[in-house]
Every structure is written in structure tokens, then in C-alpha cells.
Amino acid sequence: MSSYDNTSVNEWRRITEQLVAQHPLTPCIIDFCLKSWESILNGKINTYLNLKIREMSISPQATGALLHDVIPEYIAKNISGFRKGVGAEKDIVCISNDRFSIELKTSSQKSIYGNRSYTKSEFGKSKNGYYLAINFEKISSLNPRILRIQFGWLDHTDWKGQKSETGQQASLKKEAKANKLITLYESE
């Protein structure tokens, strides 16, 4: 059951603020995301080549994949009771209470996207729950940054699939985007 069931859109923002305030990682999410980002940028491919990732032209997809690996690991190493998810689990798993597990979404664009399967609840991992959304600049830019960190609760009904039957992308509905994700951080 969703916290938003039987409520009007006007109540969603208040509910989201309560859900975010209840999450045990809320006080440290910004710090973990920014430190993970710096860790990626300052990482090296190997000591012989001494190639820094910051100096390479890494694709946004590869950057997102790195964030998907580094952020959960960073949290797991610093907060007991959390670990990186595997398989059909959420990306960040809360061991003691699965309700606090988190799905991670990243993008070098202004919006956050999911797979078309997000519009259906019965396939794969649960699409309902906490979401951590991170927008970033492409690493090929001069001084790439995390642009925005958002946190909140989304349900599978908050996603809309591409109109084309062959399209694989889903985006957030306008009401969900405006009321179900709280901006925790925005770069200057």
C-alpha cells in the first residue's frame, strides 16, 4: 500500500517531506553522493597508464553505471545495516527494513528516466519505494559536477511509458515529478 493512496495531489508534497524525514539515510545522502562523485572523478584506470577518469571522455551511461556501483558501496562501508543490492533487489538495501531500500536513478539530462517496465508493478523488482535521483554533468566537461540530488517516494503509477510500443523508456508524470521528489542539493 502506498502512502499516497486515497490522497489528493495537493497532499503529496507534505507526505513526501514526511517520508524523506523518516528515512535513516536522509542526513547523509548529500555527503555520500558528493564524496562518491569525487571518488569517481579522482579514480585512476591503473598506475601504469595513470589515466584519471576526470581526464577521460566517459559516456554518461558509463558514468551512471559508476555511480550505481560507488554510491551503494560508499553507503555500505559507512552505515551499518545497508548494503549494495543484487539481482531483483533495490540498488541500496536496508537489511533491517526493506521499506527503506532505495532505487538509484542517474542522468546527465535534466530529467530522470526509468525503463518502460517501471509502468508495470508485477515484473522484476518492486518499482514502489524510495528513489534517489542524481543529475550530473558529462565528465567530458571542464569541471564536471553533480547538478542535483533528489530524494523521495515513487510508485509504479508515477511513471509513464513512451507512446511507441517499441519504446523502452519511461519518464515521471508531471504531478509526481513536482511533488514526490524533494531536491536535497542543487549546484550553484
Sequence and secondary structure as in RCSB ss.txt:
>XXXX:A:sequence
MSSYDNTSVNEWRRITEQLVAQHPLTPCIIDFCLKSWESILNGKINTYLNLKIREMSISPQATGALLHDVIPEYI
AKNISGFRKGVGAEKDIVCISNDRFSIELKTSSQKSIYGNRSYTKSEFGKSKNGYYLAINFEKISSLNPRILRIQ
FGWLDHTDWKGQKSETGQQASLKKEAKANKLITLYESE
>XXXX:A:secstr
  TTTT  HHHHHHHHHHHHHH TTGGGHHHHHHHHHHHHHT BS TTT  BGGGS   HHHHHHHHHHHHHHHH
HHHSTTEEE  TTS SEEESS GGG EEEEEESSSS EEEGGGG SSSSS   EEEEEEEE  TTSSS  EEEEE
EEEE GGGEEE SSTT  EEEE HHHHHHSEEEEEE  
